[in-house]
Amino acid sequence: MKNNLRTFTEEHRKKISITRKKLYASGKIKPWQKGKKMTNDVRFKNMRVHLKYDVSLEWLKKFEDIDKLKYLNLSISRERDSKEFNTEIYKQFIEKFYNDKKFNDLYKKWINTNDKWIKPSLDHIISRSNGGTLLLDNLQFISWLENRTKFNILQNEWNKIKENINYYFS
């Protein structure tokens, strides 16, 4: 069956967009979701549907803070990192870092201050370029600034630099 609908020109699309924005601004129409909040139950279901790992809804719901859970999920969503993960490793990752003191302290500090420099960033203790892996014992969370500064320096060298940081800035 042939589609007889005409396609909109770019100019026509812009006019529609401008008109809709005016209608929203005037209050004559409102978005369907305006004033509605998604319940945590719906948020967990939504997260489960979008995960590429086969985990149960019950497993996800055992983690009370869905925003923290989503952040951990996001931290391993890069293709180069996640291709080595399977469902079991994913579950181990979430369980390890959801309860990790260092991650939680950093995450809470970031949430409370919204300081981009201390945003938790997944780090390889031994960088991939130095032969490090994605095994859980080679992963840690450090601040975004520290992760960018550390780059591919080995962890023991990095610890020495941090101990003597004033030396480098004098």
C-alpha positions in Angstrom: 0.0 0.0 0.0 1.4 3.4 -1.0 1.8 6.1 1.6 -0.2 9.1 0.4 0.9 11.4 3.3 3.0 14.3 2.3 6.2 14.9 4.2 6.6 18.2 6.0 9.1 20.7 4.9 11.7 21.9 7.4 10.0 25.3 7.3 6.6 23.8 8.2 8.2 21.8 11.0 9.7 25.0 12.5 6.3 26.7 12.3 4.6 23.8 14.1 7.3 23.9 16.8 6.9 27.6 17.4 3.1 27.3 17.6 3.3 24.4 20.1 5.8 26.3 22.3 3.4 29.3 22.3 0.5 27.1 23.3 2.5 25.4 26.1 3.7 28.8 27.3 0.2 30.3 27.3 -1.2 27.3 29.3 -3.8 26.4 26.6 -2.2 23.0 26.3 0.0 21.1 28.6 2.2 18.0 28.3 0.5 14.8 29.3 3.2 14.1 32.0 3.1 17.6 33.5 2.6 17.4 37.3 2.9 13.6 37.3 5.7 11.8 39.0 6.9 8.4 38.1 6.7 6.0 41.0 9.7 4.0 42.0 7.9 0.9 40.9 7.5 2.2 37.4 11.1 3.5 37.4 12.4 0.0 38.3 10.3 -1.6 35.6 11.6 1.0 33.1 15.2 0.4 34.1 14.8 -3.4 33.8 13.3 -3.0 30.3 16.3 -0.9 29.1 19.0 -3.0 30.7 21.0 -5.2 28.3 21.5 -7.7 31.2 18.9 -10.3 32.2 18.1 -9.4 35.8 14.8 -9.8 37.6 12.7 -7.0 38.8 12.9 -8.4 42.3 16.7 -8.3 42.1 16.7 -4.6 41.1 14.2 -3.7 43.8 16.5 -4.9 46.6 18.5 -1.7 45.9 16.5 1.1 47.5 18.2 4.1 45.9 17.3 3.8 42.2 19.2 6.9 41.3 22.4 5.5 42.6 21.6 2.2 40.9 21.1 4.1 37.6 24.4 5.9 38.1 26.3 2.7 38.6 24.6 1.3 35.5 25.6 4.3 33.5 29.2 4.1 34.7 29.6 0.8 32.8 27.5 1.6 29.8 30.3 2.4 27.5 30.6 -0.1 24.7 34.4 -0.7 25.3 33.8 -1.5 28.9 30.5 -3.4 28.9 31.4 -5.8 26.1 33.3 -7.9 28.6 30.4 -7.9 31.1 27.7 -10.6 31.2 24.7 -10.7 33.5 26.6 -12.4 36.4 29.5 -9.9 36.3 27.0 -7.0 36.0 25.2 -8.2 39.2 28.6 -8.6 41.0 29.6 -5.1 39.9 26.3 -3.5 41.2 26.4 -5.5 44.5 30.0 -4.6 45.1 29.9 -0.8 44.4 26.3 -0.2 45.6 27.6 -0.9 49.1 31.2 0.3 48.6 32.1 2.9 51.3 34.4 4.9 49.0 31.9 5.1 46.2 29.1 6.0 48.6 31.0 8.8 50.3 32.0 10.2 46.9 28.5 9.8 45.5 26.8 11.5 48.5 29.3 14.4 48.4 28.7 14.8 44.7 24.9 14.7 45.0 24.9 17.2 47.9 27.2 19.7 46.3 26.7 19.0 42.5 30.4 19.7 42.1 31.4 18.4 38.7 35.0 17.8 39.9 34.1 15.2 42.5 31.6 13.3 40.4 32.3 9.6 40.8 34.3 8.1 37.9 35.1 4.5 37.3 38.8 3.9 37.3 41.0 1.0 36.4 43.5 0.5 39.2 45.9 -0.8 36.5 45.0 1.0 33.3 43.9 -1.0 30.3 47.0 0.5 28.4 49.2 -1.1 31.1 47.6 -4.5 30.9 44.7 -3.9 33.3 41.4 -5.8 32.9 37.8 -5.1 33.7 37.8 -7.6 36.5 36.1 -6.3 39.6 39.2 -6.2 41.7 40.8 -3.9 39.2 38.0 -1.3 39.3 37.5 1.5 41.8 35.6 4.8 41.9 37.5 8.0 42.3 36.6 11.6 41.6 36.3 12.8 38.0 39.2 15.2 38.5 41.4 12.6 40.0 40.6 10.1 37.3 41.5 12.6 34.6 44.7 13.5 36.4 45.7 10.0 37.1 45.3 9.0 33.4 47.3 5.7 33.0 49.7 6.1 35.9 50.1 2.9 38.0 48.2 3.0 41.3 51.3 2.8 43.5 52.9 5.7 41.6 49.7 7.7 41.8 49.6 7.2 45.6 53.1 8.6 45.9 52.2 11.6 43.8 49.2 12.2 45.9 51.3 12.0 49.1 53.7 14.5 47.7 51.2 16.7 45.8 52.5 19.9 47.4 56.0 19.2 45.9 54.5 19.3 42.4 52.7 22.6 42.9 55.4 24.5 44.8 
